[in-house]
Amino acid sequence: EELFAPGMVRTSTHADGDIQLSLKRTFQGIEVVGSRVAVTIVAGNIVTVAVEQWGDIAMDFDVAPTITAEDALNVLSTHTGHALMAGGETCDSEGQIFTFAN
């Protein structure tokens, strides 16, 4: 649907005037972890564009969660072998898309 969401762009301007942009990829409002575009601008010209971990995502890929946040925390607890304290979460639950090479 969209490639980049607001707030997912980092910019850097160097002393020599060169500009670097890093744009995190999103799909249907969900971050695609590790997938981004990097752009370098020198003297107003785009001199490099690079993509990182940019696999195809089918347009019908369903981003709706299939388990609850509580179930996800239980799976994480089981996987890591560490009990999680009820109410001890430090951030809200969020969905993320991971891409893997075949």
CYANA upper distance limits for C-alpha pairs under 8 A (distance plus 0.5 A):
  1 GLU  CA     27 PHE  CA      6.53
  1 GLU  CA     28 GLN  CA      5.91
  1 GLU  CA     59 MET  CA      8.11
  2 GLU  CA     26 THR  CA      7.05
  2 GLU  CA     27 PHE  CA      6.39
  2 GLU  CA     28 GLN  CA      6.85
  2 GLU  CA     29 GLY  CA      7.92
  3 LEU  CA     25 ARG  CA      5.83
  3 LEU  CA     26 THR  CA      5.72
  3 LEU  CA     27 PHE  CA      6.74
  4 PHE  CA      8 MET  CA      7.04
  4 PHE  CA      9 VAL  CA      8.29
  4 PHE  CA     23 LEU  CA      7.07
  4 PHE  CA     24 LYS  CA      6.69
  4 PHE  CA     25 ARG  CA      5.59
  4 PHE  CA     26 THR  CA      5.82
  4 PHE  CA     27 PHE  CA      8.47
  5 ALA  CA      9 VAL  CA      8.46
  5 ALA  CA     24 LYS  CA      8.33
  5 ALA  CA     25 ARG  CA      8.02
  5 ALA  CA     26 THR  CA      6.80
  5 ALA  CA     29 GLY  CA      7.40
  8 MET  CA     23 LEU  CA      6.38
  8 MET  CA     24 LYS  CA      5.80
  8 MET  CA     25 ARG  CA      8.25
  9 VAL  CA     21 LEU  CA      7.40
  9 VAL  CA     22 SER  CA      6.18
  9 VAL  CA     23 LEU  CA      4.97
  9 VAL  CA     24 LYS  CA      6.90
 10 ARG  CA     21 LEU  CA      6.22
 10 ARG  CA     22 SER  CA      5.62
 10 ARG  CA     23 LEU  CA      6.99
 11 THR  CA     19 ILE  CA      7.58
 11 THR  CA     20 GLN  CA      6.16
 11 THR  CA     21 LEU  CA      5.06
 11 THR  CA     22 SER  CA      6.95
 12 SER  CA     19 ILE  CA      6.18
 12 SER  CA     20 GLN  CA      5.68
 12 SER  CA     21 LEU  CA      7.09
 13 THR  CA     17 GLY  CA      6.60
 13 THR  CA     18 ASP  CA      6.33
 13 THR  CA     19 ILE  CA      5.05
 13 THR  CA     20 GLN  CA      7.02
 14 HIS  CA     18 ASP  CA      5.83
 14 HIS  CA     19 ILE  CA      6.87
 17 GLY  CA     42 VAL  CA      7.63
 17 GLY  CA     43 ALA  CA      7.72
 18 ASP  CA     40 THR  CA      7.68
 18 ASP  CA     41 ILE  CA      6.27
 18 ASP  CA     42 VAL  CA      5.32
 18 ASP  CA     43 ALA  CA      7.37
 19 ILE  CA     40 THR  CA      6.26
 19 ILE  CA     41 ILE  CA      5.51
 19 ILE  CA     42 VAL  CA      7.10
 20 GLN  CA     38 ALA  CA      7.70
 20 GLN  CA     39 VAL  CA      6.17
 20 GLN  CA     40 THR  CA      5.05
 20 GLN  CA     41 ILE  CA      6.81
 21 LEU  CA     37 VAL  CA      8.49
 21 LEU  CA     38 ALA  CA      6.11
 21 LEU  CA     39 VAL  CA      5.57
 21 LEU  CA     40 THR  CA      6.98
 22 SER  CA     36 ARG  CA      7.28
 22 SER  CA     37 VAL  CA      6.33
 22 SER  CA     38 ALA  CA      5.05
 22 SER  CA     39 VAL  CA      7.07
 23 LEU  CA     36 ARG  CA      5.91
 23 LEU  CA     37 VAL  CA      5.71
 23 LEU  CA     38 ALA  CA      6.92
 24 LYS  CA     31 GLU  CA      7.78
 24 LYS  CA     32 VAL  CA      8.03
 24 LYS  CA     34 GLY  CA      8.32
 24 LYS  CA     35 SER  CA      6.72
 24 LYS  CA     36 ARG  CA      4.90
 24 LYS  CA     37 VAL  CA      7.19
 25 ARG  CA     31 GLU  CA      6.63
 25 ARG  CA     32 VAL  CA      6.07
 25 ARG  CA     33 VAL  CA      8.32
 25 ARG  CA     35 SER  CA      6.05
 25 ARG  CA     36 ARG  CA      5.62
 25 ARG  CA     37 VAL  CA      7.94
 26 THR  CA     30 ILE  CA      5.71
 26 THR  CA     31 GLU  CA      4.84
 26 THR  CA     32 VAL  CA      5.77
 27 PHE  CA     31 GLU  CA      7.00
 27 PHE  CA     32 VAL  CA      7.22
 28 GLN  CA     63 VAL  CA      7.89
 30 ILE  CA     63 VAL  CA      8.11
 30 ILE  CA     95 GLY  CA      6.90
 30 ILE  CA     96 GLN  CA      6.24
 30 ILE  CA     97 ILE  CA      7.27
 31 GLU  CA     95 GLY  CA      8.20
 31 GLU  CA     96 GLN  CA      5.84
 31 GLU  CA     97 ILE  CA      6.66
 32 VAL  CA     96 GLN  CA      6.59
 32 VAL  CA     97 ILE  CA      5.07
 32 VAL  CA     98 PHE  CA      6.37
 32 VAL  CA     99 THR  CA      7.77
 33 VAL  CA     96 GLN  CA      6.99
 33 VAL  CA     97 ILE  CA      6.42
 33 VAL  CA     98 PHE  CA      5.85
 33 VAL  CA     99 THR  CA      7.85
 34 GLY  CA     52 GLU  CA      7.57
 34 GLY  CA     53 GLN  CA      6.81
 34 GLY  CA     98 PHE  CA      8.12
 35 SER  CA     51 VAL  CA      7.92
 35 SER  CA     52 GLU  CA      5.77
 35 SER  CA     53 GLN  CA      5.33
 35 SER  CA     54 TRP  CA      6.14
 36 ARG  CA     51 VAL  CA      6.34
 36 ARG  CA     52 GLU  CA      5.86
 36 ARG  CA     53 GLN  CA      7.70
 36 ARG  CA     54 TRP  CA      7.77
 37 VAL  CA     49 VAL  CA      7.48
 37 VAL  CA     50 ALA  CA      6.15
 37 VAL  CA     51 VAL  CA      5.03
 37 VAL  CA     52 GLU  CA      6.92
 38 ALA  CA     48 THR  CA      8.41
 38 ALA  CA     49 VAL  CA      6.21
 38 ALA  CA     50 ALA  CA      5.65
 38 ALA  CA     51 VAL  CA      6.89
 39 VAL  CA     46 ILE  CA      7.53
 39 VAL  CA     47 VAL  CA      8.22
 39 VAL  CA     48 THR  CA      6.16
 39 VAL  CA     49 VAL  CA      5.09
 39 VAL  CA     50 ALA  CA      7.06
 40 THR  CA     46 ILE  CA      6.39
 40 THR  CA     47 VAL  CA      6.31
 40 THR  CA     48 THR  CA      5.75
 40 THR  CA     49 VAL  CA      7.19
 41 ILE  CA     45 ASN  CA      5.74
 41 ILE  CA     46 ILE  CA      4.91
 41 ILE  CA     47 VAL  CA      6.26
 41 ILE  CA     48 THR  CA      7.89
 42 VAL  CA     46 ILE  CA      6.97
 42 VAL  CA     47 VAL  CA      7.01
 53 GLN  CA     99 THR  CA      7.67
 54 TRP  CA     99 THR  CA      8.48
 55 GLY  CA     99 THR  CA      7.14
 55 GLY  CA    100 PHE  CA      8.50
 55 GLY  CA    101 ALA  CA      8.36
 57 ILE  CA     61 PHE  CA      7.26
 63 VAL  CA     95 GLY  CA      8.44
 65 PRO  CA     95 GLY  CA      7.90
 67 ILE  CA     71 ASP  CA      6.63
 67 ILE  CA     72 ALA  CA      7.12
 68 THR  CA     72 ALA  CA      6.77
 69 ALA  CA     73 LEU  CA      6.78
 69 ALA  CA     93 SER  CA      6.82
 70 GLU  CA     74 ASN  CA      6.80
 71 ASP  CA     75 VAL  CA      6.74
 72 ALA  CA     76 LEU  CA      6.70
 73 LEU  CA     77 SER  CA      6.58
 73 LEU  CA     84 LEU  CA      8.16
 74 ASN  CA     78 THR  CA      6.68
 74 ASN  CA     84 LEU  CA      8.41
 75 VAL  CA     79 HIS  CA      6.52
 76 LEU  CA     80 THR  CA      6.55
 77 SER  CA     81 GLY  CA      6.23
 77 SER  CA     82 HIS  CA      5.74
 77 SER  CA     83 ALA  CA      5.96
 77 SER  CA     84 LEU  CA      6.63
 78 THR  CA     82 HIS  CA      7.45
 78 THR  CA     83 ALA  CA      8.17
 84 LEU  CA     88 GLY  CA      7.64
 85 MET  CA     89 GLU  CA      8.24
